Amino acid sequence: MSEVTEVQVRQEVREWLKQNWNPDLSLIEWRTKLADSGWGMPHWPKEWCGRGLPAALTPAVEEEFAAIGAVGVARAGIRLLAAATLLEHGTEFQKQKFLRRILTGEDNWCQLFSEPGSGSDLAGITTRADFDGDRWVVNGQKVWTTSAHHADYGTLLARTNWDVPKHEGMSYFILDLRQPGVEVRQLKQMNGHASFNQVFFTDAKVQPEYLVSEVDKGWPVAVTTLAHERRLADGLRAPSRKGDAKGRIYEEERVETATAMEPYKWYPQRAGRVDLVLDRARETGAIKDMNVRQDIAKLLTMSRAAEWTARRARASQRQGRPQGPEGSLGKLAASNVARAAARVHTMITGAEALLTGPDSPRDGVIAEILVSVPAVSIAGGTDEIQRNIIAERVLDLPKEPRFDTGPFRNVRRN
Ligand SMILES: Cc1cc2nc3c(=O)[nH]c(=O)nc-3n(C[C@H](O)[C@H](O)[C@H](O)COP(=O)(O)OP(=O)(O)OC[C@H]3O[C@@H](n4cnc5c(N)ncnc54)[C@H](O)[C@@H]3O)c2cc1C
């Protein structure tokens, strides 16, 4: 079969949009059409809401959508991490039941991985799942669970075997959060938002069909989710359309943004808002200070280099190559850029950078940057963990000494 070209794809999607795009449809009606046609996720397989196109052609499709202001499939939060994981490891039943509803936005998802004693050491989780002959029964606690308060389902990593080394005794499940055995408690952050939760399980139930991995073989599946998370670290953004577009679909999308996207509204600030730096330096007069100018130049150089690394990673991903070191390098670069940006914002704004409220610099956005930036170095794997990955898997340096190789039951834990 001859390979499809970008020109052909653009023509085809333009024609399809001409026939089908209607801003007066409901959001779900429209996204159902997208899932049925495959144009919402063109690089997904044809049998699973995609068109089987090379991932390199997805940007062309997205550009055609953007050109006429057409809304895409739901992308908020970790739903696409869940979807990518199910596409690779899920059963037919799971793909059938969940993929379409992820794209239409009917179901919200969260990631039930981190625990009070297990963040960096994710394989040390102690939330347990025991099979009672009928269903899995889950007990334990997760923490830092973004969006659990909006979520219908979570991807859950739980211990199913205590007598084997820690990486070999976990299973990967889909957990229905809307059940009596699950209690979600919101946590307040230092930037005033409440995006995270503690999630407690007391005899929560998981039906056998919701086991994604084989029993005890959940770790490689979790690694798939984490690899996608690093790739998407700079991609979880709000829709960029203007807020005043008319039509039922836009109104419903705005409601979705205010609810399902709400936990992410500080994410631009956590990335450091490099885009504001030059304007702020000009409006405060700090641009005349040669030290500030030097630091702005360094920041913009670093930021541009990080962007190119991210683009290189995306390009190689689109060509179907396995993930290289760019994932961890890009994540680390994003932390460095965010930290440097916070420092430059402080140099420019001075002590007023601490103020919030209506009279504060940029209505409190500068202060929000300062208290949001630390999250970049933690979420999705800390800077130190990225450095370990680069050292061990890219540079082939000796591995960290390990004291946790025996049966997990005997491993000392904090
Ligand atoms: C914005 C945000 C969103 C998040 N969303 C989710 C979510 O939706 N679901 C979820 O499950 N989790 C989520 N997390 C949790 C996140 O994955 C963990 O916070 C992260 O993995 C770090 O774990 P920890 O907080 O337990 O810190 P720890 O692992 O306790 O680390 C504490 C410190 O020790 C250092 N350290 C630990 N181990 C090593 C080592 N081997 N070598 C060198 N230094 C080390 C760390 O780098 C860090 O500085 C989120 C976190 C943030 C900030």
The ligand as an SDF file (V2000), in Angstrom:
LIG
                    3D

 53 58  0  0  0  0  0  0  0  0999 V2000
    2.0700   18.7810   40.5760 C   0  0  0  0  0  0  0  0  0  0  0  0
    2.1190   17.3420   41.0230 C   0  0  0  0  0  0  0  0  0  0  0  0
    1.1770   16.4360   40.5880 C   0  0  0  0  0  0  0  0  0  0  0  0
    1.2100   15.0990   41.0120 C   0  0  0  0  0  0  0  0  0  0  0  0
    0.2120   14.2540   40.5830 N   0  0  0  0  0  0  0  0  0  0  0  0
    0.2410   12.9580   40.9810 C   0  0  0  0  0  0  0  0  0  0  0  0
   -0.8170   12.0680   40.5650 C   0  0  0  0  0  0  0  0  0  0  0  0
   -1.7700   12.4690   39.8990 O   0  0  0  0  0  0  0  0  0  0  0  0
   -0.7520   10.7750   40.9610 N   0  0  0  0  0  0  0  0  0  0  0  0
    0.2770   10.2800   41.7020 C   0  0  0  0  0  0  0  0  0  0  0  0
    0.2830    9.0970   41.9770 O   0  0  0  0  0  0  0  0  0  0  0  0
    1.2690   11.1210   42.1560 N   0  0  0  0  0  0  0  0  0  0  0  0
    1.2650   12.4380   41.8070 C   0  0  0  0  0  0  0  0  0  0  0  0
    2.2630   13.2920   42.2520 N   0  0  0  0  0  0  0  0  0  0  0  0
    3.2770   12.7800   43.1680 C   0  0  0  0  0  0  0  0  0  0  0  0
    4.6660   12.6680   42.5640 C   0  0  0  0  0  0  0  0  0  0  0  0
    4.7490   11.6140   41.6430 O   0  0  0  0  0  0  0  0  0  0  0  0
    5.6360   12.4770   43.7540 C   0  0  0  0  0  0  0  0  0  0  0  0
    5.5450   13.6360   44.5440 O   0  0  0  0  0  0  0  0  0  0  0  0
    7.0580   12.2930   43.2700 C   0  0  0  0  0  0  0  0  0  0  0  0
    7.2250   11.0490   42.6280 O   0  0  0  0  0  0  0  0  0  0  0  0
    8.0620   12.3710   44.4690 C   0  0  0  0  0  0  0  0  0  0  0  0
    7.6970   11.5340   45.4880 O   0  0  0  0  0  0  0  0  0  0  0  0
    7.5650   12.0340   46.9820 P   0  0  0  0  0  0  0  0  0  0  0  0
    6.7370   13.2760   46.9990 O   0  0  0  0  0  0  0  0  0  0  0  0
    7.1110   10.8860   47.8170 O   0  0  0  0  0  0  0  0  0  0  0  0
    9.0390   12.4700   47.4180 O   0  0  0  0  0  0  0  0  0  0  0  0
   10.1890   11.4810   47.9310 P   0  0  0  0  0  0  0  0  0  0  0  0
   10.2800   10.3190   47.0170 O   0  0  0  0  0  0  0  0  0  0  0  0
    9.9720   11.2200   49.3770 O   0  0  0  0  0  0  0  0  0  0  0  0
   11.4630   12.3810   47.7380 O   0  0  0  0  0  0  0  0  0  0  0  0
   11.8910   13.3470   48.7000 C   0  0  0  0  0  0  0  0  0  0  0  0
   13.2300   13.8920   48.2380 C   0  0  0  0  0  0  0  0  0  0  0  0
   14.2180   12.8300   48.2330 O   0  0  0  0  0  0  0  0  0  0  0  0
   14.8440   12.7290   46.9540 C   0  0  0  0  0  0  0  0  0  0  0  0
   15.1230   11.3280   46.6240 N   0  0  0  0  0  0  0  0  0  0  0  0
   14.2740   10.2720   46.7530 C   0  0  0  0  0  0  0  0  0  0  0  0
   14.8580    9.1350   46.3040 N   0  0  0  0  0  0  0  0  0  0  0  0
   16.0950    9.4780   45.8600 C   0  0  0  0  0  0  0  0  0  0  0  0
   17.1790    8.7560   45.2720 C   0  0  0  0  0  0  0  0  0  0  0  0
   17.0850    7.4440   45.0500 N   0  0  0  0  0  0  0  0  0  0  0  0
   18.2930    9.4450   44.9450 N   0  0  0  0  0  0  0  0  0  0  0  0
   18.4050   10.7820   45.1730 C   0  0  0  0  0  0  0  0  0  0  0  0
   17.4000   11.5150   45.7420 N   0  0  0  0  0  0  0  0  0  0  0  0
   16.2670   10.8890   46.0750 C   0  0  0  0  0  0  0  0  0  0  0  0
   13.8130   13.2880   45.9910 C   0  0  0  0  0  0  0  0  0  0  0  0
   14.3890   13.7270   44.7810 O   0  0  0  0  0  0  0  0  0  0  0  0
   13.2020   14.4360   46.8220 C   0  0  0  0  0  0  0  0  0  0  0  0
   14.0170   15.5760   46.7120 O   0  0  0  0  0  0  0  0  0  0  0  0
    2.2280   14.6390   41.8740 C   0  0  0  0  0  0  0  0  0  0  0  0
    3.1890   15.5650   42.3640 C   0  0  0  0  0  0  0  0  0  0  0  0
    3.1330   16.8900   41.9560 C   0  0  0  0  0  0  0  0  0  0  0  0
    4.1440   17.8610   42.5070 C   0  0  0  0  0  0  0  0  0  0  0  0
  1  2  1  0
  2  3  1  0
  2 52  2  0
  3  4  2  0
  4  5  1  0
  4 50  1  0
  5  6  2  0
  6  7  1  0
  6 13  1  0
  7  8  2  0
  7  9  1  0
  9 10  1  0
 10 11  2  0
 10 12  1  0
 12 13  2  0
 13 14  1  0
 14 15  1  0
 14 50  1  0
 15 16  1  0
 16 17  1  0
 16 18  1  0
 18 19  1  0
 18 20  1  0
 20 21  1  0
 20 22  1  0
 22 23  1  0
 23 24  1  0
 24 25  2  0
 24 26  1  0
 24 27  1  0
 27 28  1  0
 28 29  2  0
 28 30  1  0
 28 31  1  0
 31 32  1  0
 32 33  1  0
 33 34  1  0
 33 48  1  0
 34 35  1  0
 35 36  1  0
 35 46  1  0
 36 37  1  0
 36 45  1  0
 37 38  2  0
 38 39  1  0
 39 40  1  0
 39 45  2  0
 40 41  1  0
 40 42  2  0
 42 43  1  0
 43 44  2  0
 44 45  1  0
 46 47  1  0
 46 48  1  0
 48 49  1  0
 50 51  2  0
 51 52  1  0
 52 53  1  0
M  END
$$$$
